[in-house]
Amino acid sequence: MPQHNQLKSNQFKLNIDYIPNAIYHAQSCILPSIEIDKPIQNTPHFDLPLGGTKLEFSPLTFNFIVDRDLSNYIEIYEWLINIATTNKNDDHFSTANLHLLKGNLTGNKIIQFNDLHPTSLSELSFDSKSTDSEIVECSVNFAYSYFEFV
């Protein structure tokens, strides 16, 4: 009989070729939700729900610690600037792989995000009133065409 182990939320690794520095400091990643449209057939007495045909994926959100030189923040910033200022859309897509790991930190499942590109980069917060040396974190949202289990 197979053993049923639970998936652990802190056992993951995210790889995005376009931004290797940001990935090194990954703190959290949210596997996006997926929804299907909800068409309805109207009838005189009640509405009949039909099977949908169009999928909608939520953004891939990833949080990371900003390094002292801001190199990981800058590589995402420059990616966004390049998307906005050039017309070569194919150059701006990347593939991301979310590796879900087993208890011994070996590979279990890989979720691949195709045609990935950033859509937003959060602010960085600095506060001279703070008495603690808090680590600066940042989040980035990505759009993509679809994800699949490989």
Rosetta silent file (secondary structure, phi, psi, omega in degrees, C-alpha in Angstrom):
SEQUENCE: MPQHNQLKSNQFKLNIDYIPNAIYHAQSCILPSIEIDKPIQNTPHFDLPLGGTKLEFSPLTFNFIVDRDLSNYIEIYEWLINIATTNKNDDHFSTANLHLLKGNLTGNKIIQFNDLHPTSLSELSFDSKSTDSEIVECSVNFAYSYFEFV
SCORE:     score description
SCORE:     0.000 S_00000001
   1 L     0.000  132.041 -177.721    0.000    0.000    0.000 S_00000001
   2 L   -68.298  146.479  177.578    1.494    3.426   -0.942 S_00000001
   3 L   -83.364  136.975 -178.835    2.520    5.779    1.822 S_00000001
   4 L  -106.267  104.243  177.622    0.642    9.083    1.858 S_00000001
   5 L  -101.534  150.955 -178.249    2.882   11.976    2.824 S_00000001
   6 L   -85.892  148.700  174.141    1.711   15.556    3.066 S_00000001
   7 L   -75.267  131.753 -178.791    2.943   18.351    0.838 S_00000001
   8 L  -103.255  133.650 -174.796    5.023   20.837    2.859 S_00000001
   9 L   -71.969  -17.717 -178.107    4.724   24.546    2.067 S_00000001
  10 L  -100.665   11.837 -179.275    8.381   25.313    2.790 S_00000001
  11 L  -114.833   82.040 -179.068    9.833   22.682    0.451 S_00000001
  12 E  -149.657  163.443  172.711    9.998   24.342   -2.943 S_00000001
  13 E  -146.461  135.696  179.696   12.412   25.878   -5.386 S_00000001
  14 E  -116.478  129.272  177.250   11.529   28.320   -8.159 S_00000001
  15 E  -119.687  125.493  172.095   13.663   28.739  -11.277 S_00000001
  16 E  -131.819  112.998 -174.500   13.174   31.543  -13.795 S_00000001
  17 L   -57.202  -34.637 -174.799   16.020   31.767  -16.288 S_00000001
  18 L   -67.941  -24.974 -175.258   15.457   35.470  -16.945 S_00000001
  19 L  -135.246   69.559 -176.770   16.066   36.450  -13.288 S_00000001
  20 H   -65.078  -30.530 -178.176   18.562   34.119  -11.561 S_00000001
  21 H   -71.023  -39.832 -179.542   19.471   36.585   -8.761 S_00000001
  22 H   -67.377  -37.099 -177.087   15.923   37.114   -7.518 S_00000001
  23 H   -65.858  -32.991 -179.329   15.216   33.415   -7.416 S_00000001
  24 H   -58.659  -29.997 -176.753   18.170   32.772   -5.128 S_00000001
  25 L  -105.465   25.634 -177.649   16.426   34.784   -2.374 S_00000001
  26 E   -59.994  133.224  177.332   12.931   33.309   -2.819 S_00000001
  27 E  -108.481  -40.517 -179.988   10.806   33.455    0.333 S_00000001
  28 E  -155.983  156.958  179.927    7.402   32.365   -0.891 S_00000001
  29 E  -147.418  137.992 -179.093    5.558   31.468   -4.031 S_00000001
  30 E  -110.983  119.069  173.809    1.839   31.029   -4.566 S_00000001
  31 L   -69.034  119.049 -172.135    0.637   28.360   -6.992 S_00000001
  32 L   -66.400  157.235  174.042   -2.067   30.302   -8.842 S_00000001
  33 L   -80.898  161.846  177.261   -5.712   29.400   -8.959 S_00000001
  34 E  -133.580  135.288  179.808   -7.418   28.346  -12.168 S_00000001
  35 E  -130.289  155.122  175.111  -11.037   29.002  -13.063 S_00000001
  36 E  -116.381  145.607 -179.342  -13.294   28.077  -15.946 S_00000001
  37 L   -61.634  160.835 -174.102  -15.990   30.379  -17.292 S_00000001
  38 L  -122.642   72.271  179.081  -19.562   29.692  -16.169 S_00000001
  39 L   -67.479  149.319 -178.158  -21.893   29.920  -19.146 S_00000001
  40 E  -126.889  136.754  171.399  -25.605   29.716  -18.431 S_00000001
  41 E  -101.506  117.292 -179.200  -28.450   28.639  -20.713 S_00000001
  42 E   -77.490  136.588  173.194  -31.527   30.665  -19.854 S_00000001
  43 L  -129.652  166.825 -179.232  -34.879   28.867  -19.835 S_00000001
  44 L   -63.109  -25.855 -173.505  -38.324   30.156  -18.895 S_00000001
  45 L  -106.434  -30.860  178.657  -38.274   28.317  -15.558 S_00000001
  46 L  -165.089  163.624  178.957  -34.616   28.222  -14.461 S_00000001
  47 E   -92.609  136.296  179.016  -31.082   28.737  -15.697 S_00000001
  48 E  -100.977  121.019  175.691  -29.035   25.699  -16.696 S_00000001
  49 E   -73.407  136.452  179.564  -25.315   25.813  -15.919 S_00000001
  50 L  -112.166  163.415  175.699  -23.215   24.609  -18.850 S_00000001
  51 L   -71.046  136.760 -178.788  -19.648   23.378  -19.030 S_00000001
  52 L   -79.720  168.798 -179.517  -17.205   26.171  -19.617 S_00000001
  53 L  -132.252   -6.085 -175.981  -14.655   26.421  -22.424 S_00000001
  54 L  -122.157  125.441  178.834  -12.351   29.255  -21.348 S_00000001
  55 E   -95.636  146.686  174.786   -9.758   28.978  -18.588 S_00000001
  56 E  -129.620  124.674 -179.924   -8.452   31.902  -16.559 S_00000001
  57 E  -101.901  134.480  172.744   -5.213   31.639  -14.573 S_00000001
  58 L   -71.608  160.541  179.245   -4.441   33.927  -11.634 S_00000001
  59 L   -64.388  152.718  170.651   -1.014   35.605  -11.633 S_00000001
  60 E   -83.786  122.272 -179.826    2.038   33.789  -10.317 S_00000001
  61 E  -112.248  134.689 -177.349    3.149   35.701   -7.201 S_00000001
  62 E  -139.767  133.347 -179.849    6.602   35.334   -5.778 S_00000001
  63 E  -111.414  140.949 -178.468    8.195   37.081   -2.771 S_00000001
  64 E  -145.187  157.567  173.951   11.925   37.507   -2.296 S_00000001
  65 E   -82.134  133.399  178.932   14.488   39.168   -0.045 S_00000001
  66 L   -82.535  127.822  179.934   16.163   42.136   -1.733 S_00000001
  67 L   -76.426  164.616 -173.568   19.934   41.837   -1.690 S_00000001
  68 L   -58.160  -35.678 -179.218   22.158   44.704   -0.495 S_00000001
  69 L   -87.246    0.221 -176.738   23.132   45.756   -4.032 S_00000001
  70 L    60.304   19.185 -176.537   19.511   45.556   -5.244 S_00000001
  71 H   -63.299  -36.628  179.363   20.721   43.327   -8.099 S_00000001
  72 H   -72.763  -35.455  175.689   17.715   41.008   -7.812 S_00000001
  73 H   -67.012  -43.597 -176.832   15.276   43.946   -7.708 S_00000001
  74 H   -64.859  -37.417 -178.862   17.026   45.648  -10.643 S_00000001
  75 H   -65.796  -33.798  175.467   16.900   42.577  -12.898 S_00000001
  76 H   -74.641  -42.239  176.545   13.081   42.457  -12.568 S_00000001
  77 H   -54.887  -48.798 -179.357   12.848   46.255  -12.890 S_00000001
  78 H   -66.671  -33.411  175.412   14.876   46.154  -16.116 S_00000001
  79 H   -61.373  -45.786  177.823   12.771   43.279  -17.450 S_00000001
  80 H   -62.273  -43.935  179.401    9.642   45.408  -16.954 S_00000001
  81 H   -61.780  -43.561  179.307   11.308   48.436  -18.600 S_00000001
  82 H   -62.503  -38.689  177.325   12.377   46.328  -21.589 S_00000001
  83 H   -61.639  -43.828 -174.977    8.839   45.007  -22.039 S_00000001
  84 H   -74.472  -24.081 -171.353    7.433   48.534  -21.996 S_00000001
  85 H  -110.977   -3.123  177.415   10.012   50.123  -24.313 S_00000001
  86 L  -125.039  160.101 -177.971   10.624   47.536  -27.044 S_00000001
  87 L  -100.299    4.146 -177.280    8.368   45.853  -29.549 S_00000001
  88 L   -91.137   79.944 -175.451   10.046   42.442  -29.489 S_00000001
  89 H   -61.519  -33.959 -178.733    7.559   40.572  -27.312 S_00000001
  90 H   -62.053  -28.144 -179.425    9.142   37.166  -27.918 S_00000001
  91 H   -73.602  -12.625 -173.316   12.328   38.383  -26.206 S_00000001
  92 H  -100.259   -5.320 -179.268   10.448   39.113  -22.994 S_00000001
  93 L   -89.275  148.453  176.337    8.971   35.693  -22.294 S_00000001
  94 E  -138.384  169.365  172.686   10.575   33.152  -20.024 S_00000001
  95 E  -111.812  138.050  177.337    9.748   29.745  -18.656 S_00000001
  96 E  -118.423  144.751  175.607    9.512   29.199  -14.917 S_00000001
  97 E  -124.497  120.818  174.333    9.702   25.915  -13.061 S_00000001
  98 E   -98.166  112.645 -179.716    8.279   25.513   -9.585 S_00000001
  99 E   -94.166  119.777  173.354    9.904   22.440   -8.032 S_00000001
 100 E   -94.338  127.169 -170.261    7.926   20.854   -5.213 S_00000001
 101 E  -105.057  155.909  174.645   10.344   18.900   -3.048 S_00000001
 102 L   -83.765  176.894 -179.591   10.098   15.782   -0.898 S_00000001
 103 L   -56.844  -31.366  178.644   11.105   15.624    2.765 S_00000001
 104 L   -90.848   15.528  177.802   14.718   14.912    1.818 S_00000001
 105 L    61.751   28.625  171.493   14.645   18.006   -0.477 S_00000001
 106 L   -99.003  162.539 -176.232   14.788   15.954   -3.658 S_00000001
 107 E   -62.445  140.698  177.040   12.494   16.608   -6.601 S_00000001
 108 E  -120.994  -63.800  178.698    8.901   15.467   -6.421 S_00000001
 109 E  -132.997  151.109  174.134    6.839   17.436   -8.962 S_00000001
 110 E  -123.572  129.257  175.366    7.654   20.232  -11.396 S_00000001
 111 E  -110.840  119.919 -176.063    5.083   22.809  -12.436 S_00000001
 112 E  -103.404  129.816  176.852    6.119   24.679  -15.575 S_00000001
 113 E  -103.709  125.443 -174.147    4.801   28.162  -16.367 S_00000001
 114 E  -105.139  145.079  179.252    4.939   28.988  -20.077 S_00000001
 115 E    55.841   48.833 -175.287    5.324   32.401  -21.750 S_00000001
 116 E   -83.929  140.740  172.085    5.979   34.067  -18.400 S_00000001
 117 E  -156.069  149.351 -178.103    6.623   37.799  -17.981 S_00000001
 118 E   -72.939  147.882  176.326    6.367   40.232  -15.037 S_00000001
 119 E  -121.108  -21.346  176.809    3.370   42.531  -14.713 S_00000001
 120 E  -157.337  149.440  177.601    4.095   44.274  -11.409 S_00000001
 121 E  -130.572  125.547 -174.035    6.898   44.782   -8.921 S_00000001
 122 L   -72.408  168.224  177.885    6.025   45.922   -5.418 S_00000001
 123 L   -71.943  162.676  171.682    7.426   48.911   -3.600 S_00000001
 124 L  -109.460  132.422 -175.421   10.404   48.749   -1.259 S_00000001
 125 L  -105.685  126.345  176.183    9.783   50.100    2.204 S_00000001
 126 L  -121.870  141.712 -176.770   12.464   51.993    4.155 S_00000001
 127 L  -147.022  108.193 -178.675   11.893   53.445    7.628 S_00000001
 128 L   -73.804  -14.102  178.749   14.549   55.380    9.579 S_00000001
 129 L   -79.059  -17.215 -177.552   12.350   55.324   12.717 S_00000001
 130 L   -70.550  135.566  178.816   12.638   51.566   13.024 S_00000001
 131 L   -90.249  -16.460  178.064   15.038   50.376   15.728 S_00000001
 132 L   -94.890  148.706  173.963   15.349   46.885   14.250 S_00000001
 133 L   -86.695   88.817 -177.407   17.335   46.059   11.147 S_00000001
 134 L   -83.351  141.873  177.881   14.481   44.592    9.165 S_00000001
 135 L   -76.685  134.860 -179.483   15.149   42.670    5.997 S_00000001
 136 L   -85.221  127.345  177.354   13.610   44.291    2.919 S_00000001
 137 E  -117.346  160.251 -177.277   11.290   42.021    0.960 S_00000001
 138 E  -144.870  156.664  174.540    9.586   42.519   -2.356 S_00000001
 139 E  -128.597  152.329  179.525    6.931   40.748   -4.416 S_00000001
 140 E  -136.187  139.857  175.983    6.487   40.364   -8.135 S_00000001
 141 E  -108.314  141.652  179.932    3.484   39.201  -10.152 S_00000001
 142 E  -124.178  141.057  167.783    3.813   37.341  -13.433 S_00000001
 143 E   -97.386  157.935 -179.420    1.402   36.695  -16.263 S_00000001
 144 L  -161.123  163.944 -178.330    1.791   33.526  -18.321 S_00000001
 145 L   -79.083  -42.008  178.276   -0.183   31.619  -20.924 S_00000001
 146 E  -169.197  165.160  171.014   -0.686   28.433  -18.859 S_00000001
 147 E  -123.366  156.164 -178.637    0.985   26.085  -16.406 S_00000001
 148 E  -145.915  156.977  176.590    1.385   22.329  -16.614 S_00000001
 149 E   -90.975  121.219 -177.224    2.730   19.457  -14.553 S_00000001
 150 L  -116.756    0.000    0.000    5.863   18.035  -16.194 S_00000001
